[in-house]
Amino acid sequence: MPQPRKQFAQHWLRSEKALSKILAAAQLQKTDVDGIPGDRVLEIGPGTGILTRQLLTQADAVVAVEIDRDLCVSLTKKLGKNENFLLLQGDFLTLDLSELLAPFPNFQNPNKVVANIPYNITGPILEKLLGTIAHPAETPFDLIVLLVQKEVALRLVAKPGSSHAGALSIRIQYLAECEFICDVPAQAFQPPPKVDSAVVRLRPRPFELTATDPRRLEQLIKLGFSSKRKMLRNNLQSLIDRDHLIQLLETQGINPQVRAEDLSVKQWVELSNQF
């Protein structure tokens, strides 16, 4: 088995318990007797293939993207004979999946993502999968199940007023429903990372209240969380007069001394739409 490489932030999952939780969260299906199509899964960073092997038994097709060439050789030897397996070698962040999958009809348009992703590029991966507030993904996935650093998982699902709430919480929750599935301790990996992990499930969907100016909403969120210790009216004073902002907050029934992390996603959208 190839040795984990620090440059790719590789940590092999070895916990059967965590594996079963990930698979259950993904709610995978194969084409049924009535011909209803099953799932086509995208896996980012298959590593040694412990998760990939299970995905192949539960989905119609699995597209795995691996940056490590040595691992690609190993994965091909282990799983290459599976007709529902397609392995792409390269950096997920730079690959054009639509173009690469064009010659493979059975693997086009994956509808679910299930992956143990490299923690050092979690933010860019989330943006590529979901898009941004201003530019959401044109064809969103039905479901995304990711094994991530626990601190990031807590930020993704953070409620208003939580110490974990931040700009990432608002941006992602605007684009998808976020659910915390389970903790995964460091000992579940080889080698163990220096942090604990967690499984999260994201369901992309349009938010209940649409931002009339998505770019303005992004700007508000960025400025609002620029200094978490300050009140929101102070963080936004470069964009809007404090007295005007206080008036807008009071119109929404919000305490003028509120901090950015105290607002819900809906309140952020309402505030943006009132500008």
Backbone as CSV, one residue per row, in Angstrom:
resi,resn,N_x,N_y,N_z,CA_x,CA_y,CA_z,C_x,C_y,C_z
1,MET,0.847,-1.209,0.000,0.000,0.000,0.000,0.878,1.253,0.000
2,PRO,0.587,2.232,-0.882,1.368,3.478,-0.895,1.301,4.184,0.457
3,GLN,2.391,4.851,0.823,2.423,5.583,2.080,1.719,6.937,1.938
4,PRO,0.988,7.375,2.981,0.334,8.685,2.939,1.348,9.808,2.727
5,ARG,0.974,10.784,1.928,1.866,11.909,1.632,1.342,13.192,2.277
6,LYS,2.227,13.859,3.019,1.841,15.101,3.696,1.447,16.184,2.700
7,GLN,2.102,16.197,1.528,1.820,17.261,0.560,0.376,17.214,0.055
8,PHE,-0.254,16.034,0.123,-1.643,15.894,-0.305,-2.598,15.768,0.888
9,ALA,-2.069,15.985,2.107,-2.877,15.899,3.329,-3.637,14.574,3.405
10,GLN,-2.913,13.479,3.167,-3.542,12.159,3.109,-3.619,11.500,4.474
11,HIS,-4.829,11.052,4.820,-5.072,10.280,6.035,-6.085,9.201,5.668
12,TRP,-5.676,7.939,5.750,-6.555,6.852,5.318,-7.590,6.531,6.396
13,LEU,-8.858,6.573,6.033,-9.926,6.185,6.941,-9.878,4.669,7.119
14,ARG,-9.917,4.211,8.371,-9.864,2.767,8.622,-10.985,2.303,9.557
15,SER,-11.893,3.180,9.912,-12.981,2.852,10.827,-14.206,2.357,10.054
16,GLU,-14.597,1.109,10.289,-15.789,0.560,9.643,-17.045,1.289,10.118
17,LYS,-17.033,1.717,11.383,-18.183,2.445,11.928,-18.389,3.759,11.183
18,ALA,-17.303,4.505,10.991,-17.401,5.781,10.272,-17.806,5.541,8.822
19,LEU,-17.261,4.495,8.236,-17.581,4.157,6.846,-19.071,3.886,6.681
20,SER,-19.636,3.120,7.601,-21.067,2.794,7.513,-21.937,4.029,7.704
21,LYS,-21.484,4.959,8.543,-22.233,6.204,8.758,-22.247,7.052,7.489
22,ILE,-21.096,7.106,6.815,-20.997,7.877,5.572,-21.938,7.297,4.520
23,LEU,-21.903,5.983,4.369,-22.727,5.323,3.354,-24.213,5.478,3.662
24,ALA,-24.578,5.370,4.934,-25.990,5.535,5.311,-26.463,6.951,5.018
25,ALA,-25.599,7.934,5.293,-25.958,9.335,5.060,-26.154,9.622,3.576
26,ALA,-25.437,8.889,2.722,-25.506,9.136,1.279,-26.793,8.616,0.643
27,GLN,-27.479,7.703,1.310,-28.781,7.195,0.830,-28.706,6.753,-0.641
28,LEU,-27.728,5.907,-0.926,-27.477,5.498,-2.308,-28.470,4.442,-2.796
29,GLN,-28.741,4.508,-4.101,-29.633,3.539,-4.726,-29.103,3.154,-6.102
30,LYS,-29.376,1.898,-6.478,-29.089,1.440,-7.836,-30.389,1.464,-8.634
31,THR,-30.270,1.385,-9.959,-31.458,1.331,-10.811,-32.345,0.187,-10.347
32,ASP,-33.642,0.469,-10.109,-34.526,-0.562,-9.570,-35.218,-1.355,-10.683
33,VAL,-36.072,-2.276,-10.278,-36.741,-3.170,-11.236,-37.672,-2.415,-12.175
34,ASP,-38.122,-1.242,-11.768,-39.007,-0.437,-12.609,-38.229,0.474,-13.556
35,GLY,-36.905,0.382,-13.496,-36.082,1.180,-14.397,-35.791,2.581,-13.917
36,ILE,-36.162,2.886,-12.673,-35.853,4.211,-12.135,-34.346,4.304,-11.915
37,PRO,-33.682,5.286,-12.545,-32.216,5.373,-12.488,-31.677,5.479,-11.063
38,GLY,-30.533,4.861,-10.858,-29.869,4.946,-9.568,-28.919,6.134,-9.518
39,ASP,-28.053,6.129,-8.522,-27.161,7.266,-8.289,-25.837,7.123,-9.030
40,ARG,-25.335,8.266,-9.468,-23.991,8.358,-10.031,-23.192,9.227,-9.059
41,VAL,-22.159,8.636,-8.503,-21.436,9.274,-7.399,-20.102,9.845,-7.851
42,LEU,-19.786,11.020,-7.344,-18.470,11.621,-7.506,-17.737,11.472,-6.178
43,GLU,-16.544,10.876,-6.226,-15.711,10.762,-5.031,-14.422,11.547,-5.262
44,ILE,-14.111,12.425,-4.324,-12.905,13.252,-4.419,-11.863,12.691,-3.465
45,GLY,-10.720,12.283,-4.001,-9.665,11.737,-3.160,-9.972,10.353,-2.628
46,PRO,-10.112,9.349,-3.482,-10.456,7.993,-3.034,-9.375,7.317,-2.204
47,GLY,-8.135,7.804,-2.287,-7.073,7.242,-1.458,-6.817,5.775,-1.747
48,THR,-6.971,4.944,-0.721,-6.727,3.511,-0.868,-7.942,2.765,-1.410
49,GLY,-9.083,3.456,-1.508,-10.266,2.833,-2.088,-11.197,2.162,-1.112
50,ILE,-11.004,2.354,0.199,-11.858,1.703,1.191,-13.315,2.151,1.067
51,LEU,-13.521,3.433,0.798,-14.879,3.940,0.587,-15.352,3.634,-0.825
52,THR,-14.467,3.760,-1.784,-14.803,3.517,-3.190,-15.393,2.126,-3.392
53,ARG,-14.773,1.128,-2.780,-15.216,-0.256,-2.935,-16.683,-0.419,-2.510
54,GLN,-17.061,0.264,-1.427,-18.441,0.182,-0.944,-19.398,0.971,-1.854
55,LEU,-18.932,2.117,-2.336,-19.761,2.927,-3.229,-20.122,2.148,-4.492
56,LEU,-19.174,1.386,-4.997,-19.397,0.622,-6.234,-20.504,-0.422,-6.080
57,THR,-20.713,-0.905,-4.867,-21.750,-1.916,-4.642,-23.127,-1.290,-4.444
58,GLN,-23.156,0.035,-4.182,-24.430,0.667,-3.828,-24.917,1.708,-4.828
59,ALA,-24.101,2.048,-5.820,-24.473,3.076,-6.803,-24.328,2.527,-8.213
60,ASP,-24.992,3.172,-9.174,-24.881,2.760,-10.576,-23.494,3.020,-11.141
61,ALA,-22.894,4.139,-10.722,-21.588,4.511,-11.257,-20.830,5.353,-10.236
62,VAL,-19.510,5.225,-10.262,-18.654,6.014,-9.370,-17.525,6.634,-10.198
63,VAL,-17.450,7.962,-10.149,-16.334,8.697,-10.762,-15.429,9.147,-9.625
64,ALA,-14.204,8.651,-9.604,-13.258,9.003,-8.551,-12.156,9.884,-9.127
65,VAL,-11.841,10.967,-8.432,-10.780,11.889,-8.863,-9.653,11.842,-7.853
66,GLU,-8.476,11.403,-8.302,-7.322,11.252,-7.414,-6.114,11.978,-8.008
67,ILE,-5.459,12.798,-7.186,-4.325,13.585,-7.657,-3.015,12.795,-7.610
68,ASP,-2.935,11.805,-6.732,-1.711,11.034,-6.510,-1.580,9.925,-7.558
69,ARG,-0.549,9.995,-8.397,-0.382,9.012,-9.474,-0.139,7.607,-8.950
70,ASP,0.617,7.487,-7.860,0.877,6.165,-7.293,-0.416,5.521,-6.807
71,LEU,-1.274,6.322,-6.209,-2.561,5.795,-5.748,-3.437,5.392,-6.929
72,CYS,-3.341,6.134,-8.016,-4.121,5.791,-9.210,-3.728,4.416,-9.740
73,VAL,-2.440,4.126,-9.708,-1.963,2.810,-10.135,-2.544,1.726,-9.235
74,SER,-2.487,1.970,-7.928,-3.004,1.004,-6.954,-4.514,0.811,-7.102
75,LEU,-5.237,1.913,-7.273,-6.697,1.847,-7.415,-7.097,1.105,-8.685
76,THR,-6.352,1.325,-9.752,-6.642,0.642,-11.017,-6.482,-0.870,-10.856
77,LYS,-5.435,-1.280,-10.144,-5.217,-2.704,-9.901,-6.330,-3.312,-9.059
78,LYS,-6.780,-2.550,-8.046,-7.790,-3.058,-7.127,-9.197,-3.057,-7.726
79,LEU,-9.544,-1.961,-8.403,-10.943,-1.736,-8.769,-11.183,-1.549,-10.262
80,GLY,-10.121,-1.586,-11.046,-10.238,-1.280,-12.469,-11.156,-2.195,-13.258
81,LYS,-11.411,-3.390,-12.765,-12.258,-4.338,-13.489,-13.748,-4.068,-13.298
82,ASN,-14.100,-3.201,-12.366,-15.506,-2.850,-12.147,-16.007,-1.951,-13.276
83,GLU,-17.040,-2.393,-13.970,-17.550,-1.628,-15.111,-18.176,-0.297,-14.716
84,ASN,-18.573,-0.177,-13.464,-19.204,1.067,-13.015,-18.209,1.989,-12.316
85,PHE,-16.910,1.802,-12.573,-15.861,2.607,-11.952,-15.057,3.357,-13.005
86,LEU,-14.938,4.678,-12.819,-14.120,5.508,-13.700,-13.180,6.332,-12.831
87,LEU,-11.876,6.200,-13.078,-10.870,6.911,-12.295,-10.235,8.009,-13.139
88,LEU,-10.233,9.228,-12.593,-9.606,10.368,-13.261,-8.415,10.822,-12.425
89,GLN,-7.256,10.958,-13.056,-6.072,11.418,-12.337,-5.898,12.914,-12.550
90,GLY,-5.834,13.661,-11.452,-5.649,15.102,-11.564,-6.142,15.835,-10.336
91,ASP,-6.008,17.143,-10.372,-6.435,18.024,-9.285,-7.912,18.359,-9.482
92,PHE,-8.742,17.942,-8.559,-10.182,18.171,-8.691,-10.515,19.645,-8.906
93,LEU,-9.763,20.525,-8.271,-10.065,21.953,-8.342,-9.849,22.542,-9.732
94,THR,-9.037,21.886,-10.530,-8.738,22.433,-11.859,-9.340,21.623,-12.999
95,LEU,-9.846,20.437,-12.715,-10.405,19.588,-13.768,-11.762,20.096,-14.238
96,ASP,-12.026,19.975,-15.530,-13.338,20.264,-16.101,-14.067,18.926,-16.236
97,LEU,-14.865,18.589,-15.237,-15.508,17.272,-15.202,-16.436,17.043,-16.382
98,SER,-17.204,18.050,-16.734,-18.142,17.903,-17.850,-17.419,17.511,-19.130
99,GLU,-16.305,18.154,-19.371,-15.527,17.865,-20.576,-14.906,16.469,-20.510
100,LEU,-14.355,16.114,-19.352,-13.698,14.819,-19.206,-14.672,13.649,-19.263
101,LEU,-15.906,13.893,-18.811,-16.892,12.806,-18.781,-17.699,12.701,-20.079
102,ALA,-17.518,13.646,-20.974,-18.282,13.643,-22.232,-18.180,12.328,-23.004
103,PRO,-16.999,11.669,-23.063,-16.904,10.402,-23.811,-17.482,9.197,-23.055
104,PHE,-17.930,9.415,-21.809,-18.397,8.292,-20.978,-19.846,8.521,-20.533
105,PRO,-20.816,8.187,-21.381,-22.229,8.450,-21.093,-22.703,7.887,-19.749
106,ASN,-22.213,6.735,-19.361,-22.676,6.100,-18.126,-22.191,6.808,-16.863
107,PHE,-21.259,7.737,-17.028,-20.686,8.423,-15.863,-20.976,9.922,-15.857
108,GLN,-21.681,10.396,-16.866,-21.949,11.832,-16.957,-22.925,12.289,-15.876
109,ASN,-22.789,13.553,-15.503,-23.718,14.215,-14.566,-23.891,13.450,-13.260
110,PRO,-22.834,13.245,-12.484,-23.006,12.634,-11.158,-23.997,13.448,-10.341
111,ASN,-24.865,12.763,-9.608,-25.893,13.486,-8.848,-25.604,13.544,-7.345
112,LYS,-24.585,12.790,-6.895,-24.222,12.824,-5.484,-22.701,12.861,-5.341
113,VAL,-22.258,13.459,-4.245,-20.843,13.493,-3.909,-20.671,12.812,-2.557
114,VAL,-19.760,11.859,-2.485,-19.460,11.174,-1.224,-17.942,11.092,-1.133
115,ALA,-17.350,11.730,-0.111,-15.891,11.806,-0.124,-15.288,12.143,1.233
116,ASN,-14.077,11.641,1.436,-13.199,12.042,2.536,-12.197,13.001,1.912
117,ILE,-12.467,14.291,2.029,-11.695,15.280,1.260,-10.463,15.775,2.023
118,PRO,-9.450,16.257,1.288,-8.272,16.843,1.943,-8.676,18.098,2.719
119,TYR,-8.340,18.137,3.999,-8.801,19.233,4.845,-8.208,20.577,4.450
120,ASN,-7.011,20.567,3.843,-6.352,21.841,3.533,-6.977,22.578,2.352
121,ILE,-7.892,21.924,1.626,-8.564,22.606,0.511,-10.085,22.472,0.621
122,THR,-10.581,22.360,1.854,-12.020,22.189,2.060,-12.820,23.351,1.481
123,GLY,-12.377,24.581,1.746,-13.104,25.759,1.253,-13.232,25.780,-0.264
124,PRO,-12.118,25.652,-0.999,-12.208,25.625,-2.457,-13.054,24.478,-2.998
125,ILE,-12.999,23.317,-2.341,-13.824,22.184,-2.787,-15.303,22.507,-2.617
126,LEU,-15.668,23.073,-1.475,-17.061,23.445,-1.241,-17.542,24.452,-2.281
127,GLU,-16.680,25.397,-2.619,-17.065,26.406,-3.613,-17.250,25.777,-4.988
128,LYS,-16.391,24.822,-5.349,-16.538,24.183,-6.659,-17.807,23.326,-6.705
129,LEU,-18.166,22.707,-5.589,-19.349,21.841,-5.555,-20.651,22.640,-5.506
130,LEU,-20.643,23.742,-4.759,-21.875,24.498,-4.521,-21.952,25.807,-5.303
131,GLY,-20.794,26.332,-5.716,-20.769,27.664,-6.300,-20.694,28.707,-5.196
132,THR,-21.075,29.924,-5.520,-21.087,31.015,-4.547,-22.491,31.617,-4.503
133,ILE,-22.711,32.528,-3.573,-24.014,33.194,-3.488,-24.323,33.906,-4.797
134,ALA,-23.331,34.574,-5.367,-23.540,35.304,-6.624,-23.638,34.368,-7.825
135,HIS,-22.950,33.234,-7.745,-22.943,32.297,-8.869,-23.119,30.855,-8.363
136,PRO,-24.336,30.487,-7.968,-24.568,29.107,-7.508,-24.313,28.112,-8.635
137,ALA,-24.042,26.864,-8.257,-23.817,25.821,-9.250,-25.022,25.729,-10.182
138,GLU,-24.766,25.668,-11.491,-25.852,25.643,-12.471,-26.673,24.364,-12.379
139,THR,-26.010,23.244,-12.165,-26.715,21.965,-11.988,-26.289,21.387,-10.647
140,PRO,-26.951,21.792,-9.577,-26.543,21.371,-8.238,-26.701,19.861,-8.025
141,PHE,-25.869,19.317,-7.160,-25.972,17.916,-6.796,-27.213,17.698,-5.928
142,ASP,-27.735,16.474,-5.947,-28.868,16.144,-5.082,-28.436,16.088,-3.621
143,LEU,-27.222,15.581,-3.411,-26.758,15.333,-2.045,-25.233,15.338,-2.023
144,ILE,-24.659,15.888,-0.949,-23.210,15.913,-0.778,-22.899,15.441,0.637
145,VAL,-22.145,14.362,0.753,-21.743,13.838,2.059,-20.223,13.908,2.134
146,LEU,-19.719,14.649,3.119,-18.280,14.871,3.218,-17.768,14.557,4.618
147,LEU,-16.563,13.994,4.649,-15.827,13.825,5.898,-14.851,14.980,5.970
148,VAL,-15.024,15.847,6.965,-14.236,17.077,7.056,-13.707,17.259,8.471
149,GLN,-12.853,18.247,8.636,-12.382,18.613,9.968,-13.576,19.003,10.825
150,LYS,-13.612,18.561,12.079,-14.779,18.810,12.925,-15.063,20.295,13.095
151,GLU,-14.022,21.091,13.233,-14.210,22.535,13.386,-14.957,23.114,12.188
152,VAL,-14.637,22.644,10.995,-15.327,23.106,9.793,-16.777,22.617,9.797
153,ALA,-16.980,21.366,10.193,-18.337,20.813,10.256,-19.219,21.642,11.186
154,LEU,-18.682,22.028,12.333,-19.449,22.828,13.292,-19.776,24.200,12.721
155,ARG,-18.882,24.744,11.916,-19.143,26.042,11.279,-20.225,25.909,10.211
156,LEU,-20.217,24.801,9.480,-21.195,24.603,8.414,-22.614,24.517,8.952
157,VAL,-22.784,23.934,10.132,-24.131,23.719,10.681,-24.491,24.711,11.779
158,ALA,-23.620,25.698,12.035,-23.798,26.621,13.156,-25.113,27.393,13.075
159,LYS,-25.770,27.504,14.226,-26.997,28.289,14.344,-26.660,29.711,14.774
160,PRO,-27.584,30.664,14.574,-27.329,32.039,15.008,-26.997,32.095,16.504
161,GLY,-25.974,32.861,16.846,-25.572,32.993,18.236,-24.512,32.006,18.658
162,SER,-24.255,30.996,17.834,-23.231,30.006,18.150,-21.844,30.606,18.002
163,SER,-20.926,30.145,18.848,-19.543,30.615,18.742,-18.884,30.133,17.452
164,HIS,-19.485,29.125,16.814,-18.933,28.595,15.571,-19.466,29.331,14.335
165,ALA,-20.478,30.157,14.508,-21.078,30.857,13.367,-20.083,31.834,12.759
166,GLY,-20.022,31.838,11.432,-19.116,32.737,10.739,-19.577,32.961,9.315
167,ALA,-18.755,33.619,8.535,-19.112,33.920,7.147,-19.358,32.631,6.360
168,LEU,-18.537,31.591,6.624,-18.713,30.314,5.924,-20.090,29.728,6.218
169,SER,-20.534,29.836,7.452,-21.850,29.309,7.842,-22.947,29.936,6.994
170,ILE,-22.932,31.247,6.869,-23.984,31.957,6.138,-23.918,31.642,4.652
171,ARG,-22.709,31.664,4.087,-22.557,31.420,2.645,-23.041,30.022,2.264
172,ILE,-22.640,29.015,3.026,-23.004,27.644,2.678,-24.475,27.377,2.970
173,GLN,-24.985,27.894,4.080,-26.390,27.657,4.426,-27.347,28.383,3.486
174,TYR,-26.868,29.412,2.816,-27.686,30.060,1.790,-27.848,29.141,0.588
175,LEU,-26.844,28.306,0.348,-26.826,27.444,-0.839,-27.333,26.030,-0.565
176,ALA,-27.311,25.596,0.687,-27.664,24.207,0.977,-28.117,24.028,2.424
177,GLU,-28.958,23.027,2.639,-29.283,22.604,3.994,-28.091,21.820,4.521
178,CYS,-27.674,22.108,5.741,-26.475,21.485,6.297,-26.834,20.681,7.541
179,GLU,-26.351,19.451,7.583,-26.693,18.548,8.682,-25.433,17.858,9.210
180,PHE,-25.280,17.871,10.527,-24.170,17.178,11.191,-24.576,15.725,11.380
181,ILE,-23.771,14.794,10.825,-24.115,13.378,10.902,-23.467,12.687,12.093
182,CYS,-22.154,12.785,12.230,-21.486,12.100,13.345,-20.049,12.588,13.506
183,ASP,-19.521,12.380,14.714,-18.112,12.641,14.990,-17.272,11.485,14.465
184,VAL,-16.044,11.787,14.071,-15.078,10.758,13.681,-13.755,11.110,14.358
185,PRO,-13.341,10.338,15.354,-12.113,10.661,16.094,-10.862,10.492,15.240
186,ALA,-9.793,11.139,15.660,-8.533,11.077,14.919,-8.025,9.646,14.790
187,GLN,-8.333,8.808,15.793,-7.854,7.425,15.793,-8.502,6.577,14.696
188,ALA,-9.513,7.143,14.022,-10.177,6.405,12.942,-9.370,6.443,11.652
189,PHE,-8.238,7.158,11.659,-7.422,7.334,10.457,-6.007,6.791,10.659
190,GLN,-5.368,6.496,9.541,-3.962,6.129,9.536,-3.243,6.955,8.457
191,PRO,-2.303,7.831,8.849,-1.973,8.201,10.231,-3.044,9.119,10.818
192,PRO,-3.160,9.179,12.146,-4.171,10.044,12.767,-3.857,11.516,12.500
193,PRO,-4.840,12.297,12.053,-4.607,13.746,11.908,-4.515,14.394,13.282
194,LYS,-4.102,15.642,13.309,-3.961,16.339,14.591,-5.288,16.887,15.110
195,VAL,-6.350,16.698,14.336,-7.664,17.216,14.719,-8.712,16.107,14.590
196,ASP,-9.834,16.280,15.270,-10.949,15.358,15.099,-11.722,15.735,13.842
197,SER,-12.521,14.795,13.372,-13.255,14.990,12.125,-14.738,14.772,12.348
198,ALA,-15.512,14.990,11.304,-16.958,14.778,11.379,-17.520,14.596,9.981
199,VAL,-18.663,13.929,9.917,-19.368,13.737,8.647,-20.513,14.742,8.581
200,VAL,-20.616,15.436,7.458,-21.721,16.375,7.246,-22.451,16.009,5.960
201,ARG,-23.730,16.353,5.924,-24.535,16.126,4.721,-25.128,17.456,4.274
202,LEU,-24.923,17.788,2.998,-25.425,19.031,2.425,-26.446,18.710,1.335
203,ARG,-27.556,19.414,1.361,-28.584,19.263,0.327,-28.733,20.602,-0.403
204,PRO,-28.085,20.761,-1.545,-28.203,22.021,-2.294,-29.656,22.322,-2.641
205,ARG,-30.036,23.600,-2.518,-31.398,24.030,-2.850,-31.439,25.553,-2.882
206,PRO,-32.425,26.128,-3.586,-32.586,27.582,-3.541,-33.025,27.987,-2.137
207,PHE,-32.487,29.081,-1.625,-32.884,29.528,-0.293,-34.314,30.071,-0.335
208,GLU,-35.006,29.989,0.801,-36.417,30.380,0.871,-36.647,31.843,0.503
209,LEU,-35.658,32.692,0.768,-35.753,34.112,0.426,-34.570,34.460,-0.460
210,THR,-34.848,34.863,-1.692,-33.778,35.130,-2.648,-33.175,36.514,-2.426
211,ALA,-31.858,36.592,-2.501,-31.181,37.888,-2.422,-31.378,38.625,-3.737
212,THR,-31.910,39.857,-3.677,-32.142,40.621,-4.901,-30.831,41.045,-5.552
213,ASP,-29.787,41.181,-4.734,-28.453,41.520,-5.241,-27.455,40.598,-4.545
214,PRO,-27.201,39.425,-5.106,-26.316,38.446,-4.453,-24.919,38.981,-4.154
215,ARG,-24.373,39.807,-5.039,-23.035,40.352,-4.796,-23.028,41.248,-3.552
216,ARG,-24.097,42.009,-3.380,-24.193,42.875,-2.199,-24.281,42.024,-0.938
217,LEU,-25.014,40.931,-0.989,-25.111,40.041,0.159,-23.739,39.481,0.506
218,GLU,-22.983,39.051,-0.502,-21.631,38.541,-0.256,-20.754,39.609,0.393
219,GLN,-20.873,40.835,-0.091,-20.084,41.934,0.464,-20.467,42.203,1.918
220,LEU,-21.757,42.191,2.215,-22.230,42.413,3.578,-21.689,41.358,4.531
221,ILE,-21.759,40.094,4.095,-21.298,38.995,4.947,-19.799,39.126,5.219
222,LYS,-19.045,39.427,4.179,-17.592,39.560,4.336,-17.247,40.677,5.317
223,LEU,-17.871,41.825,5.143,-17.609,42.947,6.036,-18.150,42.692,7.439
224,GLY,-19.331,42.090,7.497,-19.973,41.856,8.784,-19.145,40.984,9.706
225,PHE,-18.431,40.017,9.114,-17.632,39.096,9.919,-16.145,39.476,9.928
226,SER,-15.831,40.672,9.446,-14.421,41.080,9.367,-13.781,41.200,10.744
227,SER,-14.578,41.494,11.750,-14.089,41.529,13.132,-15.222,41.049,14.025
228,LYS,-15.148,39.770,14.429,-16.269,39.154,15.137,-16.552,39.789,16.498
229,ARG,-15.561,40.436,17.095,-15.771,41.022,18.415,-16.546,42.340,18.353
230,LYS,-16.581,42.935,17.170,-17.258,44.216,17.031,-18.735,44.024,16.726
231,MET,-19.523,45.033,17.078,-20.936,45.013,16.714,-21.071,45.189,15.208
232,LEU,-22.142,44.637,14.662,-22.347,44.663,13.215,-22.343,46.089,12.675
233,ARG,-22.942,47.013,13.399,-23.025,48.397,12.916,-21.651,49.028,12.755
234,ASN,-20.676,48.562,13.550,-19.315,49.079,13.419,-18.583,48.454,12.233
235,ASN,-18.819,47.159,12.008,-18.161,46.485,10.883,-18.666,46.987,9.539
236,LEU,-19.913,47.434,9.503,-20.520,47.841,8.231,-20.507,49.345,7.999
237,GLN,-19.856,50.097,8.881,-19.942,51.555,8.767,-19.254,52.102,7.520
238,SER,-18.352,51.316,6.915,-17.727,51.765,5.672,-18.684,51.621,4.491
239,LEU,-19.754,50.874,4.696,-20.706,50.613,3.618,-22.019,51.368,3.802
240,ILE,-22.372,51.596,5.061,-23.663,52.229,5.334,-23.562,53.073,6.601
241,ASP,-24.235,54.197,6.598,-24.265,55.073,7.765,-24.810,54.316,8.975
242,ARG,-24.170,54.485,10.137,-24.555,53.730,11.337,-26.002,53.960,11.714
243,ASP,-26.453,55.221,11.662,-27.834,55.511,12.052,-28.827,54.835,11.114
244,HIS,-28.483,54.821,9.820,-29.354,54.150,8.847,-29.392,52.654,9.112
245,LEU,-28.235,52.074,9.426,-28.185,50.642,9.707,-28.990,50.312,10.957
246,ILE,-28.842,51.132,11.985,-29.618,50.907,13.214,-31.111,50.927,12.903
247,GLN,-31.525,51.851,12.043,-32.934,51.940,11.653,-33.383,50.664,10.932
248,LEU,-32.528,50.149,10.022,-32.855,48.927,9.300,-32.956,47.735,10.243
249,LEU,-32.032,47.662,11.195,-32.049,46.561,12.152,-33.294,46.616,13.024
250,GLU,-33.645,47.811,13.481,-34.836,47.956,14.326,-36.104,47.622,13.558
251,THR,-36.110,47.924,12.245,-37.260,47.576,11.400,-37.469,46.067,11.373
252,GLN,-36.364,45.319,11.442,-36.446,43.866,11.449,-36.616,43.294,12.858
253,GLY,-36.687,44.173,13.839,-36.824,43.702,15.218,-35.532,43.162,15.782
254,ILE,-34.394,43.664,15.261,-33.089,43.175,15.690,-32.417,44.217,16.589
255,ASN,-31.823,43.762,17.675,-31.102,44.629,18.600,-29.975,45.337,17.852
256,PRO,-29.900,46.665,17.904,-28.845,47.410,17.195,-27.429,47.043,17.643
257,GLN,-27.303,46.399,18.812,-25.991,46.015,19.308,-25.607,44.596,18.877
258,VAL,-26.336,44.058,17.928,-26.116,42.681,17.476,-24.743,42.521,16.823
259,ARG,-24.188,41.334,16.954,-22.959,40.975,16.243,-23.309,40.084,15.062
260,ALA,-22.380,39.989,14.130,-22.645,39.274,12.879,-23.137,37.853,13.114
261,GLU,-22.529,37.141,14.067,-22.883,35.736,14.281,-24.273,35.529,14.871
262,ASP,-24.921,36.622,15.300,-26.253,36.498,15.899,-27.375,36.497,14.859
263,LEU,-27.066,36.885,13.624,-28.098,36.950,12.585,-28.269,35.603,11.892
264,SER,-29.511,35.262,11.567,-29.786,34.064,10.780,-29.528,34.361,9.310
265,VAL,-29.501,33.311,8.498,-29.310,33.505,7.058,-30.431,34.387,6.498
266,LYS,-31.646,34.116,6.924,-32.790,34.886,6.437,-32.653,36.364,6.797
267,GLN,-32.169,36.652,8.008,-31.999,38.047,8.421,-30.904,38.724,7.596
268,TRP,-29.856,37.998,7.253,-28.819,38.565,6.384,-29.396,38.924,5.019
269,VAL,-30.220,38.036,4.481,-30.814,38.290,3.160,-31.763,39.489,3.237
270,GLU,-32.579,39.538,4.292,-33.520,40.653,4.456,-32.781,41.974,4.581
271,LEU,-31.679,41.964,5.339,-30.889,43.178,5.507,-30.293,43.621,4.165
272,SER,-29.775,42.674,3.416,-29.203,42.973,2.099,-30.269,43.526,1.161
273,ASN,-31.459,42.940,1.184,-32.535,43.369,0.292,-33.074,44.748,0.640
274,GLN,-32.866,45.221,1.865,-33.371,46.523,2.292,-32.417,47.651,1.907
275,PHE,-31.196,47.325,1.519,-30.224,48.370,1.160,-30.705,49.136,-0.061
